[in-house]
Amino acid sequence: MTASPPVSVPSGDPTLARAITKVKRHVLPLFVIMFIVNYIDRVNIGFVRAHMEHDLGIGAAAYGFGAGLFFIGYALFEVPSNILLQKVGARLWLTRIMFTWGITATLMAFIQTETHFYVLRFLLGVAEAGFFPGVIYYFTRWLPSTERGKAIAIFLSGSALASLISGPLSGALLQINGLGMHGWQWMYIIEGLASVLLCFFTWFWLDSRPHEAKWLSREEQDALVGEIDREQRERDAVNTVKPSLGRLLKDRQIMLFCALYFCIQLTIYAATFWLPSIIKQMGDLSDLQVGFYNSIPWLISIIAMYAFAALSSTFKFQQAWVAGALLIAALGMFLSTTGGPIFAFVAICFAAIGFKSASSLFWPMPQGYLDARIAAAVIALINSIGNLGGFVAPATFGFLEQSTGSIQGGLYGLAATSVIAAVLVFFARTSPKPGAAVTHAIAAATLGKPH
């Protein structure tokens, strides 16, 4: 179906409201499921560390380095992937991302050496790059600005649900043996192929543009495109400064957002990749039991995330809420060094309240500061740089464990980092400077101007 000229539609139009409801019902459940599958394929190595060490001789340092290499590939290809998504369309590119990450995750079952492990972890990061900001960009072309924040919050809940599901699921799959393969190999194969199967559904379910959606009436398509175009024209009228890459690199607020998210991700991925090992020290536990124990901190964190979100929407001071969550994370990480394995596990459950809540509370700050039309571009930048914490944390923890026999120094470091971030967050803005035009610069430098 060819697109008609943009139609300006008042924001209170019932046709527009009906279109928005249909969009959210059509795409949000799929995006949440995609994020769950994506996250599981990313972090499932935490449950097979001991198995790979036993079967392949991959030690703590190699495991930590390989776990982190994912984020190097991810960071390098995040923005280029988002540029290609805009050129070829979300439907094709998101399907491609799912297919390649599913195949790469499946191939993890056949690694034999540390080099195989390193290469496939790096390639998994390359394959997944662009998924998160690609979905955010999708929202900018399908939902008015007032609806994007809610949609992003629902989408982000996928990572929390994945953390809850991944433990029991991976633990159960590790019980499978047969055809000459170990349980950890079956886990990689089954979880990887699930992504491949889901990509075919994605291809038939998604549309790249509202005027391609047969499940919207022509009036609903026009209302949706008209409202998004109206918002675009209003922003064009306000921001007229010629964009440049230099403006992006000189914007201290964006660099501060990157640093804050990096600190948050350090703690999240340290816990994600090392928590199963800490749980194993609690006693003679099976893989399935480890998986269920691993779910507990994430279940607690999901409840805490929604509680913090409700409180922050009632008592509005976003920086204070983020800082409070970071201090909870710092205290939990510090306490985890002061007792035995069981006490450490309880302390990390407490820390999870902080670092997962900080992650969800963080995003409204850059969203409030940025021009909504290019929020996806900046989120891609923040996400790619911040996710480098996913390289630093496991690589450092692996080196510490192999060289000292303990990760206590790393836990101290995480606690200190969270405290520093809690202070820095008060220097972050949650609204744009009057007349600021930096967001135009980001749009041109990273994604190009939407059309």
N, C-alpha and C positions, 0 to 999 in steps of 0.2 A: 504494500500500500504506500503510495507516495505521500509525503508530508504536505499539508496545506500551509499557507502563510500563517505566521503566528497570530493568535487571537488573544487580545487582552481580556482577562477574566477577573472580576473582583474577587478578593480573597474569601468573601463569605458566600460565594456561589455554591448551591447544593450540588451542582454537577461536578464541580471541582472536589468537594468533600467526598462525594461518592467515588471519584476516580482515585483519590488518595487512599481511601479504605481498600479498594481493590488492589492497588499496587502493593500495599503492605501485606495483605493476605496472600498475594501471589508469590512475592519474592522473599519476604523475611524468613519464613520457615525453611526454605531451601538454603538461604545464606547461613542460617544458624547451623543447619546440618553439615554444610560444607566446611564451616569453621571447626566444628567438632572433629570431623574426619581429618581435616588438615592438621589440627593440633595434636591429635593422637599419633599421626605419622611422624610428627616432628619430635615428640618427647618419649616415644615408646622405648628408646634405647636405655632409659633409666631402669627398666625392669629386666633387662637381659645382660646387664653389665657383668654380673658374676658368671653367667653362662658363657659369654664371649671370652672372658678371662680364662675359664676352665678349658673351653674347646679350642680357642684360637690363640691364647696367650696374649690377649690385649690387656695390658696393665692399666693402672689408674691414670697415669700421665697420658698415655695414648688414648684412653677413653675420653678423658676431659678435653684433650685437644681436638679429637674427632667430633665430639659433641658440639664443640664451639665452632668448628669449621663451617657448619651449616649457616651460621650467621654472617660469615664473611661473604659467601656466595649470595646470600639473601641481600645484604647491604649493597653489594656491587651492582646487582641487576634490578633492584627495586624500582628506581626511577625509569631506566630504559624500558622495563616491562610495562610501566604505566603509560609511557609515551606510545608504545605499540598498541596497547589496549584502546587508546583513543583513536588511533588510525584505523584499526581493523574491526573495531566493535567489541562490546563487552561479551556478547554471547560466544563468539569464536574464541576470544582470548582467555576468558575464565574457564571455558571448557578445555582449552589447550593446557592451561596451568594445572588443572586437576589431573588430566591424563598423564602429563610428564612427571608430576610428583608421585602419582600412584605407581607408575612403572618403576621409578627410581627407588621408592620405598620397598617395593616388592623385591628388587634386586639385592637389597640388603641381606636377604636370606642366603645369598650365595657368596658372601665375602669369605676369604680365606686368610688374608693378611691384614696388617695395620694399614698398608697402602690402599688396599681395596676399601677399607673402612673410611679412610680420609677422603678418597676420591668421591665415594658415593654420598657421604655427608655433605661435601661441598656442592655436588650436583643437585642434591635434594634442596639445598638453599636456593640455588639458581632456578630450579623448577618452580618453587613456591613463590619466588619474588614477584611482587605485583598483585598478589591475591588480595591482601588486606586493603591497600589503597585503591585497588581496582574496584572493590565493592563500595568503598566510600565515594569514589568518582561516580559509580553507577547511581548512587543515591542523589548526587547533585544534578543528574540529568532526568530523574524521575520524580523527585519530591521537592516541594517548596522548602525554603529555609526553615520555616517553623516546624517542619516535620522531621528534618534530618537528624537532629539530636536524639530524638526518641528512637529512630530507626537504628542509629549507630549504637545506642545503649543496648538494645535488644540483640543486635549482631554481636557485640562484645561479650554478651552472656554466654556465647558459644564456647569461649576458651575456659570459662569457669565450669561449664557442664562437661567439657572434654576432660578437664582435670579430675572431675568426680567419676567419670565413666572409665577412663583409661586404665586405672588400677585393677578393678575387678575384671575388666575385659581382657587385658593383657595377661593377668594372672591365670585366667581360665584357659586362654589359648596356649599358654606355656605348658599345659598338661597334655597337649596333643603330641603324639609321637607316631611315626609311621613313614613308610616309603623311604627309609634310610635317612630321614631328617629329624633333627631335634625340635623340641618345643619352641625354642626361640626363632627357629627358621620358619615354622608354621605361623607364628605370630606375625612376622614381617610379611609373609605371603598373603595371609588372609586380610590383614589390615590395609596393606597396599592395594590389593585387588578391589577392596571395597571402594576406594577412591576412583579406580578406573571405571567401575560399574556406575558410580554416581555421576561421572562426567557425561555419560551418554544421556542420562535423564536431564542433566543440566542443559545439554544442547537442544533438546526438544522443548524444554520448559521456559527458558529465558528468551527475551527479546532485547535487542540492543537499544531501540528507541521507542518512545511511547506510540508513535504512529505505526509501528510494526505489530503492536499488541492487539491480536484479534479478540482478546478477552475484555478489551475496553471498547465502548461505543465510540463512534466518531466524535460525538459531542464531548465525551470524557477525555479523549485524546487531545482535542483542541483546548479544552479547559486547562489541562495539565501543562501542556507546552506553552500556552499563553501566559499562565501564571509564572512559570519559570523564566520565560523571556521578559516579562514585565520586571521581575526582580533584577534581571541582568541589565536592563536599560537604566534602572534607577542607580545601580552601582556604577555603570559607565558614566552617568551624569555627574557623579560625585568624584570619581577617580579618573583623572585625565593625564597624570604624569607618565611619561614614556618609560616602559619597564627596562630593567637591565639586570644581569646576573649579579653585578656588584651590590645592588640593593639587598638582595637575598642574603649574601654573605656578611653584610654589615649590620643586619638587623639583630640586635642583641637579644631581643625577646625570643626570636626563633632559635637562636643558639642556646639560650637558657632553657627553653622547652626541650631541646634535644638532650641537654645535660641532665635535666630532671628525669626524663624518661629513661635515660641510660642507667641512672642510679636505681630506679624502680625495677628495671629489668634485670639488673645484676642479682638482686635478691630473689626475684621470682624464679629465674632459671637455675640459680644455685640450689634452691629448694627442690625444683622440679627434677633435676638430674641426680641429686644426691640423697633425696629423701628415702627412696627404696633401700639404699645401702644402710642408712641410719636405722631404718625399721628392722632390717635383717639382724642388726646387732642386739635387738631386744630379746631374742631367744631363737629357739629352733622352729622357725616359721616356714610354712610352705609358700610357694609363689602366689597361690591364690590368697592366702592369709595376708601376705605382704601387700597384695593388690587392694584388699579391702581396708587395711590400715592406712594405705596411701590415700584413700578417698576421704578420710576423716578431716584432715586440714582443709581440703577444698570444699567439702560440704559446709563446714563452719564458715569458710570465707564467702561462699555464695550468700548465706544468710546475712553476714556482716556487710557485704556489698550493697544489698538492697536496703538494709537499715541505715547505712551511711548516706546512701543516695536520697532516702526519704528525709533524713535530718538536714542534709545540705540544701535540699530544695525548700525546706521550711525556714531554716536559719541560714541566710545567704551570706557566706564569707568563704568562698571556695578555697582560697589559699590556706586558711586555718584548718579546714577539714583535711586537705591533703597533708599538711604538716602533722596534724594529729595522727593520721594513719601511718605516716612514715616513722613517727616516734614509737608507735606500738610495734611496728616491724623491727625497729632498732632494739627495743627492750627484749622482744622475743628472741632475736638472734643472739643477743648477749647472754640471756639466761640459758640458752641451749648449750653453752660452754661450761656451765657450773655444776652439772650433775651427770648421772649415768645416761644410758641410751633411752630409757623410758622417759626420764625427765626432759631430755633433749627433744624427744618427739612431742611431748606436751607443750614445750616452749615454742616449737616450730608451728604447732597448731595455733598458738597465740599470735605468733609473728605473721601467719597467713592472713589473719584478720586485717593486719596492717598493710602488707604489701599488695594484696589483691584489691583491697579497697582503694589504696592509693592509685593503683593503675586505672580503675574506673573513674575515680574522682578527678584524675589529672586531665582527661580529654576535654571537658567543658572549658578549660582555660584557653588552650589554643583555638578551640572553636569560637569562643567569644572574641578573641583577638583578631581572627582572620576573616577576610572576605569569604563568604560561604561558597562563591562560585569556584574558588581555587583551593578550598580547604583540602580536597583530596591530594593535591600536589604537595602541600606543606606537610600533611599527615604522612605522605610517603617519605618525605625527608626525615621527619621526626622519628617515624617508625623504623626506618632503615638504620639511622645513626643510633637510636636508643637500643635497638635490638643487638647492637654490637656487645651490649652487656651479656648477651647470651653466649658470646665467644669468651669474653674475659673471665666470667664466673666459673664455668666448668673447666677451662684450661688451667686457671689458677688453682682451683681445688684439686684437680688431678695431680698437678705438680707438687702441691703441698703434701698430699697424702703419700705419694710415692717417695718423696725425699725426706719427710719427717714422720710419716706414719700417722698423721693427724690432720684434720681440716680445721682445728680450733683457730688458727691464725686467720683463716679465711672468714670464719664466722665473726671474729672481732672486726675485721675489715668491713664486712657488710653492715654491722651495727653502726660503725663510725660513718660510713657512707650515707646511711639513711638519716642520721642526725644532721649531717652537712646539708643534705637535700632538703630537710625540714626547714632549715634556716633560709636556704636559697629560694624556696618557693614563694616567700613573701616579697621577692623582687620581681615576680612574674606578673604581667598584666592580664586581666580577664576581659578587657575591652580595648578597642583600637584607639590609638592617639588621634586627636582631632585632626582631620585632613590627611591622615597617614595614607600613603599610596604604595607601601611596600608589597602589598599582596598582589598588585599587578605585576610586580617584578617576579614574584615567585611563579605566577601563572605562566609567564612567557619562558622563564628559565627552565622549568621542569616539565611542564605538560603542554605548553602552547595554549593559546586562548580557546576556550570551548566554543563549539559552534553547533 
